[in-house]
Amino acid sequence: MIRQILIVLTAVFCITYASNLNAQSGNRFSGKFSSEGVDNAPGLMIMELSQQGSKLEGLSYYQSNENDLTSGSLSVNGYVKDSRGFIRFRDQKGNVIGDGSVVLKDASTLYFKQSTTSAMLPSATYLYPKRENLTTEKKLQNGRSYSGKYSNEGDVTAKGIISFEITQSGSKIEGTANYSTKDDQLDTGLLSVNGYVKDGIAYIRFRDQKGASIADGKLSNAGKNTVFKQTTSSSTLPDKAILYR
């Protein structure tokens, strides 16, 4: 009797061990996933994962519905244990953004749950199979890139010269700006510019060299030119300007 019990226990242990080993050594988490179509989703999350043994790596992107916050491209690294993937997200500078886990709810649907409190990631969401490659989140954005140098120099009706030098990486906008009036009564000095792109429009914030917020505005494409419109009422910047590359 004892022998039979030992045989049964040994069989159960072997089956459980083989199942866990298969989950950790296979590629069940490999694929491209998206939260698009999830009811009441807090935002759009896209994830592309590759599993080799117990090792996980890939890319992710998240855009919140609440405040249009976008994460930009995030690297994903982690491991699989007991049929669960434990992952860490980092930005393009290597800074840790947050941690979380993924489990398979069926043959192809992932369930992601964040174990930190980062606003750059959803607290939890389902992820469905996605066909497109996630080499960059640019597919989510419309229009041409805002990277480049701009100025309204040449506009004889303008009261001053506003110039930009901007870099766009995915939906993320970074750069510098300067505004000086033609009567030499105002020169902002070098201003930092940060923001994001949504539906082809760049929403930006200006800060001085001490980090204080100066004004907000938006950029939009108008043919070969770019239009700047201030969305605040700061006297430090023009209300509107046509910018040329």
GROMACS elastic network, one bead per residue, 0.5 to 0.9 nm:
[ bonds ]
;  ai    aj funct       b0    kb
    1     4     6  0.51651   500
    1     5     6  0.63572   500
    1     6     6  0.86964   500
    2     5     6  0.51023   500
    2     6     6  0.61989   500
    2     7     6  0.86257   500
    3     6     6  0.50996   500
    3     7     6  0.62104   500
    3     8     6  0.87348   500
    4     7     6  0.50169   500
    4     8     6  0.62497   500
    4     9     6  0.86402   500
    5     8     6  0.51377   500
    5     9     6  0.61466   500
    5    10     6  0.84970   500
    6     9     6  0.51016   500
    6    10     6  0.59824   500
    6    11     6  0.85083   500
    7    10     6  0.51054   500
    7    11     6  0.61708   500
    7    12     6  0.86960   500
    8    11     6  0.50906   500
    8    12     6  0.62246   500
    8    13     6  0.86115   500
    9    12     6  0.51135   500
    9    13     6  0.61188   500
    9    14     6  0.85878   500
   10    13     6  0.51013   500
   10    14     6  0.61439   500
   10    15     6  0.86442   500
   11    14     6  0.51337   500
   11    15     6  0.61845   500
   11    16     6  0.86064   500
   12    15     6  0.51935   500
   12    16     6  0.61485   500
   12    17     6  0.84878   500
   13    16     6  0.51750   500
   13    17     6  0.59665   500
   13    18     6  0.84365   500
   14    17     6  0.50542   500
   14    18     6  0.59299   500
   14    19     6  0.84330   500
   15    18     6  0.51249   500
   15    19     6  0.60788   500
   15    20     6  0.86532   500
   16    19     6  0.51023   500
   16    20     6  0.62327   500
   16    21     6  0.84828   500
   17    20     6  0.52065   500
   17    21     6  0.59639   500
   17    22     6  0.84655   500
   18    22     6  0.59791   500
   18    23     6  0.85412   500
   19    22     6  0.51613   500
   19    23     6  0.62637   500
   19    24     6  0.87140   500
   19    82     6  0.89548   500
   19    83     6  0.86954   500
   20    23     6  0.50565   500
   20    24     6  0.61757   500
   20    25     6  0.84638   500
   20    81     6  0.77035   500
   20    82     6  0.56849   500
   20    83     6  0.63912   500
   21    24     6  0.51327   500
   21    25     6  0.58152   500
   21    26     6  0.81066   500
   21    53     6  0.89533   500
   21    54     6  0.89226   500
   21    81     6  0.89423   500
   21    82     6  0.84136   500
   21    83     6  0.89206   500
   22    25     6  0.51600   500
   22    26     6  0.55178   500
   22    27     6  0.88651   500
   22    53     6  0.87025   500
   22    83     6  0.89247   500
   23    26     6  0.55590   500
   23    27     6  0.75919   500
   23    28     6  0.67836   500
   23    29     6  0.89340   500
   23    53     6  0.83952   500
   23    54     6  0.81015   500
   23    80     6  0.77199   500
   23    81     6  0.80343   500
   23    82     6  0.74167   500
   23    83     6  0.54737   500
   23    84     6  0.85153   500
   24    27     6  0.78637   500
   24    28     6  0.84760   500
   24    51     6  0.86708   500
   24    52     6  0.84685   500
   24    53     6  0.55514   500
   24    55     6  0.81057   500
   24    79     6  0.83095   500
   24    80     6  0.54521   500
   24    81     6  0.62682   500
   24    82     6  0.74018   500
   24    83     6  0.67197   500
   24    84     6  0.86241   500
   24    85     6  0.89463   500
   25    28     6  0.89167   500
   25    51     6  0.83142   500
   25    52     6  0.67747   500
   25    54     6  0.54969   500
   25    55     6  0.84977   500
   25    80     6  0.85732   500
   26    29     6  0.83718   500
   26    51     6  0.72281   500
   26    52     6  0.68147   500
   26    53     6  0.56077   500
   26    54     6  0.77513   500
   27    30     6  0.53141   500
   27    31     6  0.87875   500
   27    50     6  0.72559   500
   27    52     6  0.61796   500
   27    53     6  0.70010   500
   27    54     6  0.86487   500
   28    31     6  0.82861   500
   28    51     6  0.72578   500
   28   104     6  0.83128   500
   28   107     6  0.85236   500
   28   108     6  0.86022   500
   29    49     6  0.65279   500
   29    50     6  0.67783   500
   29    51     6  0.59464   500
   29    56     6  0.80501   500
   29    80     6  0.89708   500
   29    85     6  0.78613   500
   29   102     6  0.84914   500
   29   103     6  0.83265   500
   29   104     6  0.77303   500
   29   108     6  0.86731   500
   29   110     6  0.82028   500
   30    48     6  0.75212   500
   30    51     6  0.52252   500
   30    52     6  0.85155   500
   30    56     6  0.83768   500
   31    47     6  0.82789   500
   31    48     6  0.57722   500
   31    49     6  0.54251   500
   31    50     6  0.65392   500
   31    51     6  0.87471   500
   31   108     6  0.88205   500
   31   129     6  0.72414   500
   31   130     6  0.79121   500
   31   131     6  0.88864   500
   32    46     6  0.76486   500
   32    47     6  0.59171   500
   32    49     6  0.64416   500
   32    50     6  0.89129   500
   32   128     6  0.82035   500
   32   129     6  0.57821   500
   32   130     6  0.50259   500
   32   131     6  0.66515   500
   32   132     6  0.74262   500
   32   133     6  0.70544   500
   32   134     6  0.74189   500
   33    36     6  0.89640   500
   33    45     6  0.82833   500
   33    46     6  0.57760   500
   33    47     6  0.51779   500
   33    48     6  0.61529   500
   33    49     6  0.82353   500
   33   108     6  0.89490   500
   33   109     6  0.80705   500
   33   110     6  0.77030   500
   33   127     6  0.53292   500
   33   128     6  0.50807   500
   33   131     6  0.81091   500
   34    37     6  0.84021   500
   34    38     6  0.89574   500
   34    44     6  0.73088   500
   34    45     6  0.56894   500
   34    47     6  0.63056   500
   34    48     6  0.87108   500
   34   126     6  0.80303   500
   34   128     6  0.52181   500
   34   129     6  0.63902   500
   34   130     6  0.58366   500
   35    38     6  0.55819   500
   35    41     6  0.73765   500
   35    43     6  0.79080   500
   35    44     6  0.56931   500
   35    45     6  0.53351   500
   35    46     6  0.65691   500
   35    47     6  0.89548   500
   35   125     6  0.67858   500
   35   126     6  0.58852   500
   35   128     6  0.60711   500
   35   129     6  0.88776   500
   36    39     6  0.87437   500
   36    41     6  0.82473   500
   36    43     6  0.85549   500
   36    44     6  0.61213   500
   36    45     6  0.75092   500
   36    46     6  0.82814   500
   36   127     6  0.77275   500
   36   128     6  0.75717   500
   37    41     6  0.82094   500
   37   128     6  0.83779   500
   38    41     6  0.55389   500
   38    44     6  0.89683   500
   38   125     6  0.78263   500
   38   126     6  0.68284   500
   38   127     6  0.79379   500
   38   128     6  0.85117   500
   40    43     6  0.85922   500
   41    44     6  0.72945   500
   41    65     6  0.82539   500
   41   122     6  0.86633   500
   41   124     6  0.88084   500
   41   125     6  0.68159   500
   41   126     6  0.85850   500
   42    63     6  0.87543   500
   42    64     6  0.61039   500
   42    65     6  0.57457   500
   42    66     6  0.70804   500
   42   122     6  0.66121   500
   42   123     6  0.85258   500
   42   124     6  0.87079   500
   42   125     6  0.81478   500
   43    62     6  0.70003   500
   43    63     6  0.54891   500
   43    66     6  0.75565   500
   43    68     6  0.85740   500
   43   121     6  0.89255   500
   43   122     6  0.71922   500
   44    61     6  0.80624   500
   44    62     6  0.56199   500
   44    63     6  0.52451   500
   44    64     6  0.64971   500
   44    65     6  0.75548   500
   44   122     6  0.87279   500
   45    60     6  0.72987   500
   45    61     6  0.57298   500
   45    63     6  0.65973   500
   45    64     6  0.84867   500
   45   121     6  0.79875   500
   45   122     6  0.77520   500
   45   125     6  0.82024   500
   45   127     6  0.77305   500
   46    59     6  0.82920   500
   46    60     6  0.55304   500
   46    61     6  0.52317   500
   46    62     6  0.64563   500
   46   127     6  0.77703   500
   46   130     6  0.84363   500
   46   134     6  0.77034   500
   46   137     6  0.85535   500
   47    58     6  0.74428   500
   47    59     6  0.58022   500
   47    61     6  0.65500   500
   47    62     6  0.87574   500
   47    76     6  0.86750   500
   47   127     6  0.81412   500
   47   130     6  0.89173   500
   47   134     6  0.74071   500
   48    57     6  0.84200   500
   48    58     6  0.54406   500
   48    59     6  0.52749   500
   48    60     6  0.63086   500
   48    76     6  0.87206   500
   48   130     6  0.88397   500
   48   133     6  0.77471   500
   48   134     6  0.62655   500
   48   135     6  0.87522   500
   49    56     6  0.67748   500
   49    57     6  0.57606   500
   49    59     6  0.66864   500
   49    60     6  0.84518   500
   49    76     6  0.77962   500
   49    77     6  0.89767   500
   50    55     6  0.82219   500
   50    56     6  0.58107   500
   50    57     6  0.54809   500
   50    58     6  0.58785   500
   51    54     6  0.68377   500
   51    55     6  0.56321   500
   51    57     6  0.67132   500
   51    58     6  0.87317   500
   51    79     6  0.84466   500
   51    80     6  0.85383   500
   52    55     6  0.52295   500
   52    56     6  0.66299   500
   52    57     6  0.86544   500
   53    56     6  0.81828   500
   53    79     6  0.86801   500
   53    80     6  0.81223   500
   54    78     6  0.84495   500
   54    79     6  0.52197   500
   54    81     6  0.71694   500
   54    85     6  0.85633   500
   55    77     6  0.77968   500
   55    78     6  0.61406   500
   55    80     6  0.64606   500
   55    85     6  0.89184   500
   56    76     6  0.75912   500
   56    77     6  0.54739   500
   56    79     6  0.51474   500
   56    80     6  0.70842   500
   56    85     6  0.75084   500
   56    86     6  0.83262   500
   56    87     6  0.74591   500
   57    75     6  0.75252   500
   57    76     6  0.51328   500
   57    78     6  0.63490   500
   57    79     6  0.83300   500
   57    87     6  0.82075   500
   58    74     6  0.85274   500
   58    75     6  0.59642   500
   58    77     6  0.65843   500
   59    73     6  0.67413   500
   59    74     6  0.55988   500
   59    76     6  0.53378   500
   59    77     6  0.86479   500
   59    89     6  0.85475   500
   59   134     6  0.72444   500
   59   135     6  0.78870   500
   59   136     6  0.85502   500
   60    71     6  0.87081   500
   60    72     6  0.83241   500
   60    73     6  0.59770   500
   60    74     6  0.50593   500
   60    75     6  0.63773   500
   60    76     6  0.66983   500
   60    89     6  0.79319   500
   60   134     6  0.79079   500
   60   136     6  0.89214   500
   60   137     6  0.86006   500
   61    70     6  0.76726   500
   61    71     6  0.60017   500
   61    72     6  0.58791   500
   61    73     6  0.52904   500
   61    74     6  0.60860   500
   61    75     6  0.89778   500
   61   120     6  0.89501   500
   61   121     6  0.85500   500
   61   134     6  0.87739   500
   61   136     6  0.84332   500
   61   137     6  0.65990   500
   62    69     6  0.81542   500
   62    70     6  0.57585   500
   62    71     6  0.53872   500
   62    72     6  0.71955   500
   62    73     6  0.83032   500
   62    74     6  0.87635   500
   62   120     6  0.67612   500
   62   121     6  0.62631   500
   62   122     6  0.77679   500
   62   137     6  0.89860   500
   63    67     6  0.88094   500
   63    68     6  0.61756   500
   63    69     6  0.56309   500
   63    71     6  0.64778   500
   63    72     6  0.83907   500
   63   120     6  0.78309   500
   63   121     6  0.82506   500
   63   122     6  0.89864   500
   64    67     6  0.61250   500
   64    68     6  0.50967   500
   64    69     6  0.52223   500
   64    70     6  0.64493   500
   64    71     6  0.87791   500
   64   119     6  0.84165   500
   64   120     6  0.78681   500
   64   121     6  0.81353   500
   64   122     6  0.77928   500
   65    68     6  0.55113   500
   65    69     6  0.77199   500
   66    69     6  0.77433   500
   67    70     6  0.89210   500
   68   196     6  0.84801   500
   68   198     6  0.78220   500
   69   119     6  0.81841   500
   69   120     6  0.72625   500
   69   196     6  0.78857   500
   70   120     6  0.68576   500
   70   171     6  0.70367   500
   70   172     6  0.75572   500
   70   196     6  0.72275   500
   70   197     6  0.88043   500
   71    74     6  0.70989   500
   71    91     6  0.78961   500
   71    97     6  0.89109   500
   71   119     6  0.88870   500
   71   120     6  0.53655   500
   71   121     6  0.76780   500
   71   171     6  0.83548   500
   71   172     6  0.81212   500
   72    91     6  0.74965   500
   72    92     6  0.82277   500
   72   136     6  0.86605   500
   72   137     6  0.71277   500
   72   169     6  0.75179   500
   72   170     6  0.61196   500
   72   171     6  0.61577   500
   72   172     6  0.62000   500
   73    90     6  0.87722   500
   73    91     6  0.67473   500
   73    92     6  0.69377   500
   73   135     6  0.88815   500
   73   136     6  0.65837   500
   73   137     6  0.65845   500
   73   169     6  0.85442   500
   73   170     6  0.72068   500
   73   171     6  0.88734   500
   74    89     6  0.59795   500
   74    90     6  0.53749   500
   74    92     6  0.64771   500
   74    97     6  0.83332   500
   75    88     6  0.80979   500
   75    89     6  0.56435   500
   75    90     6  0.52329   500
   75    91     6  0.64256   500
   75    92     6  0.73544   500
   75    94     6  0.83475   500
   76    87     6  0.63589   500
   76    88     6  0.56568   500
   76    90     6  0.66998   500
   77    86     6  0.83336   500
   77    87     6  0.54292   500
   77    88     6  0.54381   500
   77    89     6  0.68561   500
   77    90     6  0.85006   500
   78    85     6  0.70069   500
   78    86     6  0.54090   500
   78    88     6  0.60655   500
   79    84     6  0.83645   500
   79    85     6  0.56825   500
   79    86     6  0.54905   500
   79    87     6  0.66881   500
   80    83     6  0.64087   500
   80    84     6  0.54693   500
   80    86     6  0.61957   500
   80    87     6  0.87346   500
   81    84     6  0.53845   500
   81    85     6  0.64440   500
   81    86     6  0.76995   500
   82    85     6  0.83689   500
   83   103     6  0.69081   500
   83   104     6  0.80949   500
   84   101     6  0.67894   500
   84   102     6  0.59352   500
   84   103     6  0.50776   500
   84   104     6  0.78890   500
   85   100     6  0.84228   500
   85   101     6  0.53279   500
   85   103     6  0.63863   500
   86    99     6  0.77078   500
   86   100     6  0.60558   500
   86   102     6  0.66444   500
   87    98     6  0.87292   500
   87    99     6  0.58275   500
   87   100     6  0.54540   500
   87   101     6  0.57380   500
   87   102     6  0.77988   500
   88    96     6  0.73130   500
   88    97     6  0.77103   500
   88    98     6  0.60185   500
   88   100     6  0.65033   500
   88   101     6  0.85641   500
   89    94     6  0.89886   500
   89    95     6  0.84377   500
   89    96     6  0.59785   500
   89    97     6  0.53848   500
   89    98     6  0.53852   500
   89    99     6  0.61447   500
   89   100     6  0.83275   500
   90    93     6  0.76253   500
   90    94     6  0.53274   500
   90    95     6  0.52138   500
   90    97     6  0.51862   500
   90    98     6  0.73373   500
   91    94     6  0.53214   500
   91    95     6  0.54636   500
   91    96     6  0.66934   500
   91    97     6  0.65368   500
   92    95     6  0.74613   500
   94    97     6  0.89262   500
   96    99     6  0.82570   500
   97   118     6  0.66526   500
   97   119     6  0.89046   500
   97   120     6  0.70061   500
   97   121     6  0.81991   500
   98   114     6  0.75150   500
   98   115     6  0.76759   500
   98   116     6  0.57560   500
   98   117     6  0.73318   500
   98   118     6  0.57791   500
   98   119     6  0.89474   500
   98   120     6  0.78576   500
   98   121     6  0.73367   500
   99   113     6  0.88158   500
   99   114     6  0.59651   500
   99   115     6  0.55419   500
   99   116     6  0.56987   500
   99   117     6  0.87222   500
   99   118     6  0.85259   500
  100   112     6  0.69791   500
  100   113     6  0.54907   500
  100   116     6  0.69995   500
  100   123     6  0.88419   500
  101   111     6  0.81450   500
  101   112     6  0.57302   500
  101   113     6  0.54721   500
  101   114     6  0.64773   500
  101   115     6  0.73354   500
  102   110     6  0.62436   500
  102   111     6  0.54116   500
  102   113     6  0.65398   500
  102   114     6  0.89296   500
  103   109     6  0.84578   500
  103   110     6  0.55973   500
  103   111     6  0.53667   500
  103   112     6  0.68700   500
  103   113     6  0.88451   500
  104   107     6  0.68434   500
  104   108     6  0.68988   500
  104   109     6  0.57570   500
  104   111     6  0.62828   500
  105   108     6  0.75494   500
  105   109     6  0.55379   500
  105   110     6  0.58382   500
  105   111     6  0.64622   500
  105   126     6  0.87984   500
  106   109     6  0.54597   500
  106   110     6  0.76206   500
  107   110     6  0.87756   500
  108   127     6  0.88586   500
  108   128     6  0.69456   500
  108   129     6  0.63822   500
  109   126     6  0.70159   500
  109   127     6  0.58514   500
  109   128     6  0.50381   500
  109   129     6  0.66715   500
  110   125     6  0.85138   500
  110   126     6  0.57732   500
  110   128     6  0.65528   500
  110   129     6  0.84389   500
  111   124     6  0.74321   500
  111   125     6  0.59875   500
  111   127     6  0.60610   500
  111   128     6  0.88798   500
  112   122     6  0.85283   500
  112   123     6  0.81710   500
  112   124     6  0.54296   500
  112   125     6  0.53997   500
  112   126     6  0.61539   500
  112   127     6  0.72297   500
  113   122     6  0.77694   500
  113   123     6  0.58753   500
  113   125     6  0.67025   500
  113   126     6  0.88251   500
  114   117     6  0.72396   500
  114   118     6  0.82226   500
  114   121     6  0.72828   500
  114   122     6  0.68404   500
  114   124     6  0.60031   500
  115   123     6  0.78552   500
  116   123     6  0.81722   500
  117   120     6  0.87644   500
  117   121     6  0.81083   500
  117   122     6  0.88088   500
  117   123     6  0.73410   500
  118   121     6  0.57604   500
  118   122     6  0.78901   500
  118   123     6  0.81808   500
  119   122     6  0.70487   500
  119   123     6  0.84531   500
  121   124     6  0.84378   500
  122   125     6  0.67849   500
  127   130     6  0.87192   500
  130   133     6  0.80786   500
  133   136     6  0.82374   500
  134   137     6  0.66681   500
  134   139     6  0.84754   500
  135   138     6  0.86290   500
  136   139     6  0.70237   500
  136   140     6  0.89345   500
  136   170     6  0.66962   500
  137   140     6  0.57179   500
  137   141     6  0.75228   500
  137   170     6  0.56213   500
  137   171     6  0.72721   500
  138   141     6  0.52405   500
  138   142     6  0.79861   500
  138   169     6  0.83336   500
  138   171     6  0.67950   500
  139   142     6  0.75702   500
  139   170     6  0.86392   500
  140   170     6  0.87131   500
  140   171     6  0.83458   500
  140   198     6  0.83845   500
  140   199     6  0.81411   500
  141   144     6  0.88120   500
  141   170     6  0.78680   500
  141   171     6  0.69744   500
  141   197     6  0.70768   500
  141   198     6  0.63247   500
  141   199     6  0.58105   500
  141   200     6  0.60349   500
  142   145     6  0.88722   500
  142   197     6  0.87217   500
  142   198     6  0.77446   500
  142   199     6  0.54875   500
  142   201     6  0.83046   500
  143   146     6  0.88962   500
  143   199     6  0.79500   500
  143   200     6  0.50800   500
  143   201     6  0.83108   500
  143   221     6  0.76605   500
  144   147     6  0.88860   500
  144   200     6  0.77131   500
  144   221     6  0.79600   500
  145   148     6  0.84497   500
  145   167     6  0.85837   500
  145   168     6  0.64551   500
  145   169     6  0.86340   500
  145   170     6  0.86943   500
  145   200     6  0.88372   500
  146   149     6  0.89368   500
  146   166     6  0.67243   500
  146   167     6  0.68339   500
  146   168     6  0.58683   500
  146   173     6  0.80283   500
  146   202     6  0.79003   500
  146   219     6  0.84620   500
  146   220     6  0.88377   500
  146   221     6  0.86049   500
  146   226     6  0.86588   500
  147   165     6  0.75918   500
  147   166     6  0.50289   500
  147   168     6  0.50745   500
  147   169     6  0.83721   500
  147   173     6  0.83450   500
  147   175     6  0.89948   500
  148   164     6  0.79300   500
  148   165     6  0.57693   500
  148   166     6  0.53813   500
  148   167     6  0.65283   500
  148   168     6  0.86363   500
  148   245     6  0.71715   500
  149   163     6  0.74240   500
  149   164     6  0.55448   500
  149   166     6  0.63892   500
  149   244     6  0.82971   500
  149   245     6  0.57850   500
  150   153     6  0.88532   500
  150   162     6  0.82742   500
  150   163     6  0.54644   500
  150   165     6  0.64333   500
  150   166     6  0.82806   500
  150   225     6  0.89670   500
  150   226     6  0.80091   500
  150   243     6  0.55492   500
  150   244     6  0.53315   500
  151   154     6  0.85523   500
  151   161     6  0.69670   500
  151   162     6  0.57075   500
  151   164     6  0.63165   500
  151   165     6  0.89569   500
  151   241     6  0.87333   500
  151   242     6  0.79248   500
  151   244     6  0.54083   500
  151   245     6  0.66637   500
  152   155     6  0.58648   500
  152   158     6  0.78312   500
  152   160     6  0.84505   500
  152   161     6  0.59426   500
  152   162     6  0.60352   500
  152   163     6  0.68105   500
  152   241     6  0.64542   500
  152   242     6  0.57009   500
  152   244     6  0.59315   500
  152   245     6  0.88165   500
  153   156     6  0.81208   500
  153   158     6  0.84919   500
  153   160     6  0.84494   500
  153   161     6  0.58745   500
  153   162     6  0.76578   500
  153   163     6  0.81201   500
  153   243     6  0.78427   500
  153   244     6  0.76938   500
  154   157     6  0.88434   500
  154   158     6  0.86244   500
  154   161     6  0.89076   500
  154   244     6  0.87915   500
  155   158     6  0.55991   500
  155   161     6  0.86396   500
  155   241     6  0.88336   500
  155   242     6  0.79440   500
  155   243     6  0.89782   500
  156   159     6  0.81934   500
  157   160     6  0.89192   500
  158   161     6  0.72426   500
  158   181     6  0.87848   500
  158   182     6  0.85283   500
  158   238     6  0.88204   500
  158   241     6  0.77050   500
  159   180     6  0.87391   500
  159   181     6  0.58089   500
  159   182     6  0.59747   500
  159   183     6  0.80831   500
  159   238     6  0.82015   500
  160   179     6  0.68931   500
  160   180     6  0.54568   500
  160   183     6  0.79566   500
  160   184     6  0.87847   500
  160   186     6  0.88314   500
  160   238     6  0.79399   500
  161   178     6  0.79893   500
  161   179     6  0.56267   500
  161   180     6  0.55207   500
  161   181     6  0.62541   500
  161   182     6  0.72292   500
  162   177     6  0.71722   500
  162   178     6  0.56550   500
  162   180     6  0.66819   500
  162   181     6  0.85953   500
  162   237     6  0.79620   500
  162   238     6  0.79642   500
  162   241     6  0.78015   500
  162   243     6  0.82727   500
  163   176     6  0.84176   500
  163   177     6  0.54934   500
  163   178     6  0.54504   500
  163   179     6  0.65704   500
  163   243     6  0.79261   500
  164   175     6  0.73488   500
  164   176     6  0.58505   500
  164   178     6  0.68085   500
  164   193     6  0.86189   500
  164   243     6  0.87870   500
  165   174     6  0.85892   500
  165   175     6  0.55068   500
  165   176     6  0.53775   500
  165   177     6  0.63886   500
  165   193     6  0.88871   500
  166   173     6  0.69429   500
  166   174     6  0.57835   500
  166   176     6  0.64986   500
  166   177     6  0.83674   500
  166   193     6  0.78431   500
  167   172     6  0.82539   500
  167   173     6  0.59611   500
  167   174     6  0.53849   500
  167   175     6  0.58947   500
  168   171     6  0.67835   500
  168   172     6  0.56312   500
  168   174     6  0.65295   500
  168   175     6  0.86177   500
  168   196     6  0.85047   500
  168   197     6  0.86287   500
  169   172     6  0.51749   500
  169   173     6  0.66325   500
  169   174     6  0.83584   500
  170   173     6  0.82340   500
  170   196     6  0.87643   500
  170   197     6  0.81934   500
  171   195     6  0.84586   500
  171   196     6  0.52581   500
  171   198     6  0.71761   500
  171   202     6  0.84964   500
  172   194     6  0.78131   500
  172   195     6  0.61843   500
  172   197     6  0.65170   500
  172   202     6  0.88804   500
  173   193     6  0.75449   500
  173   194     6  0.53903   500
  173   196     6  0.51899   500
  173   197     6  0.71503   500
  173   202     6  0.74860   500
  173   203     6  0.84115   500
  173   204     6  0.75048   500
  174   192     6  0.77184   500
  174   193     6  0.55233   500
  174   195     6  0.66255   500
  174   196     6  0.85148   500
  174   204     6  0.86600   500
  175   191     6  0.85395   500
  175   192     6  0.59802   500
  175   194     6  0.65645   500
  176   190     6  0.65890   500
  176   191     6  0.54381   500
  176   193     6  0.51241   500
  176   194     6  0.84174   500
  176   206     6  0.83960   500
  177   188     6  0.88088   500
  177   189     6  0.82978   500
  177   190     6  0.59793   500
  177   191     6  0.50508   500
  177   192     6  0.63653   500
  177   193     6  0.66565   500
  177   206     6  0.79442   500
  178   187     6  0.74665   500
  178   188     6  0.59578   500
  178   189     6  0.58220   500
  178   190     6  0.53473   500
  178   191     6  0.59857   500
  178   192     6  0.89061   500
  178   237     6  0.89233   500
  179   186     6  0.77345   500
  179   187     6  0.58057   500
  179   188     6  0.55411   500
  179   189     6  0.72937   500
  179   190     6  0.84279   500
  179   191     6  0.87469   500
  179   236     6  0.77426   500
  179   237     6  0.65309   500
  179   238     6  0.82380   500
  180   183     6  0.85106   500
  180   184     6  0.67903   500
  180   185     6  0.78144   500
  180   186     6  0.53135   500
  180   188     6  0.64054   500
  180   189     6  0.81482   500
  180   236     6  0.89150   500
  180   237     6  0.86416   500
  181   184     6  0.53733   500
  181   185     6  0.62355   500
  181   186     6  0.54225   500
  181   187     6  0.67147   500
  182   185     6  0.77330   500
  182   186     6  0.84121   500
  183   186     6  0.78174   500
  184   187     6  0.71298   500
  186   236     6  0.77424   500
  187   190     6  0.89456   500
  187   236     6  0.84487   500
  188   191     6  0.71113   500
  188   208     6  0.79554   500
  188   236     6  0.69876   500
  188   237     6  0.84080   500
  189   208     6  0.79003   500
  189   209     6  0.83128   500
  190   207     6  0.89479   500
  190   208     6  0.70009   500
  190   209     6  0.69891   500
  191   206     6  0.61167   500
  191   207     6  0.54863   500
  191   209     6  0.64245   500
  191   214     6  0.86041   500
  192   205     6  0.80597   500
  192   206     6  0.56680   500
  192   207     6  0.52008   500
  192   208     6  0.64286   500
  192   209     6  0.73344   500
  192   211     6  0.82282   500
  193   204     6  0.63406   500
  193   205     6  0.56406   500
  193   207     6  0.66717   500
  194   203     6  0.83292   500
  194   204     6  0.54338   500
  194   205     6  0.54806   500
  194   206     6  0.69357   500
  194   207     6  0.84925   500
  195   202     6  0.68983   500
  195   203     6  0.54264   500
  195   205     6  0.61218   500
  196   201     6  0.82983   500
  196   202     6  0.56149   500
  196   203     6  0.55424   500
  196   204     6  0.67251   500
  197   200     6  0.61517   500
  197   201     6  0.54009   500
  197   203     6  0.62082   500
  197   204     6  0.87245   500
  198   201     6  0.54177   500
  198   202     6  0.65073   500
  198   203     6  0.77746   500
  199   202     6  0.84828   500
  200   219     6  0.89316   500
  200   220     6  0.70094   500
  200   221     6  0.78902   500
  201   218     6  0.67601   500
  201   219     6  0.58537   500
  201   220     6  0.50934   500
  201   221     6  0.77239   500
  202   217     6  0.84182   500
  202   218     6  0.53547   500
  202   220     6  0.65496   500
  203   216     6  0.76538   500
  203   217     6  0.60638   500
  203   219     6  0.65997   500
  204   215     6  0.86868   500
  204   216     6  0.57895   500
  204   217     6  0.53947   500
  204   218     6  0.56986   500
  204   219     6  0.77517   500
  205   213     6  0.71916   500
  205   214     6  0.76138   500
  205   215     6  0.60120   500
  205   217     6  0.64311   500
  205   218     6  0.85171   500
  206   211     6  0.89930   500
  206   212     6  0.84340   500
  206   213     6  0.59438   500
  206   214     6  0.53562   500
  206   215     6  0.53371   500
  206   216     6  0.61149   500
  206   217     6  0.81746   500
  207   210     6  0.76246   500
  207   211     6  0.53211   500
  207   212     6  0.52147   500
  207   214     6  0.51944   500
  207   215     6  0.73828   500
  208   211     6  0.53031   500
  208   212     6  0.55259   500
  208   213     6  0.67068   500
  208   214     6  0.65854   500
  209   212     6  0.74932   500
  211   214     6  0.89389   500
  213   216     6  0.82535   500
  214   234     6  0.71847   500
  214   236     6  0.74611   500
  214   237     6  0.86248   500
  215   230     6  0.74434   500
  215   231     6  0.77436   500
  215   232     6  0.59321   500
  215   233     6  0.75954   500
  215   234     6  0.59691   500
  215   236     6  0.79311   500
  215   237     6  0.75892   500
  216   229     6  0.88294   500
  216   230     6  0.60125   500
  216   231     6  0.55455   500
  216   232     6  0.56799   500
  216   233     6  0.87922   500
  216   234     6  0.86008   500
  217   228     6  0.70187   500
  217   229     6  0.55158   500
  217   232     6  0.69485   500
  217   239     6  0.88283   500
  218   227     6  0.81404   500
  218   228     6  0.58348   500
  218   229     6  0.54866   500
  218   230     6  0.64759   500
  218   231     6  0.70931   500
  219   226     6  0.65996   500
  219   227     6  0.55507   500
  219   229     6  0.66147   500
  219   230     6  0.89667   500
  220   225     6  0.87369   500
  220   226     6  0.56725   500
  220   227     6  0.52723   500
  220   228     6  0.68097   500
  220   229     6  0.85585   500
  221   224     6  0.72968   500
  221   225     6  0.61686   500
  221   227     6  0.62298   500
  222   225     6  0.51777   500
  222   226     6  0.54985   500
  222   227     6  0.65182   500
  222   242     6  0.88953   500
  223   226     6  0.76520   500
  224   244     6  0.79107   500
  224   245     6  0.83971   500
  225   242     6  0.69747   500
  225   243     6  0.59215   500
  225   244     6  0.53831   500
  225   245     6  0.71321   500
  226   241     6  0.85302   500
  226   242     6  0.60677   500
  226   243     6  0.50341   500
  226   244     6  0.65860   500
  226   245     6  0.82102   500
  227   240     6  0.73752   500
  227   241     6  0.59773   500
  227   243     6  0.59218   500
  227   244     6  0.89178   500
  228   238     6  0.88463   500
  228   239     6  0.80484   500
  228   240     6  0.54659   500
  228   241     6  0.51603   500
  228   242     6  0.63755   500
  228   243     6  0.71354   500
  229   238     6  0.79917   500
  229   239     6  0.57526   500
  229   241     6  0.67118   500
  229   242     6  0.89832   500
  230   233     6  0.72771   500
  230   234     6  0.81514   500
  230   237     6  0.75442   500
  230   238     6  0.69758   500
  230   240     6  0.62121   500
  230   241     6  0.89962   500
  231   234     6  0.89326   500
  231   239     6  0.78876   500
  232   239     6  0.83884   500
  233   236     6  0.88227   500
  233   237     6  0.85853   500
  233   239     6  0.76609   500
  234   237     6  0.61314   500
  234   238     6  0.80626   500
  234   239     6  0.83056   500
  235   238     6  0.70503   500
  235   239     6  0.84451   500
  237   240     6  0.86113   500
  238   241     6  0.69302   500
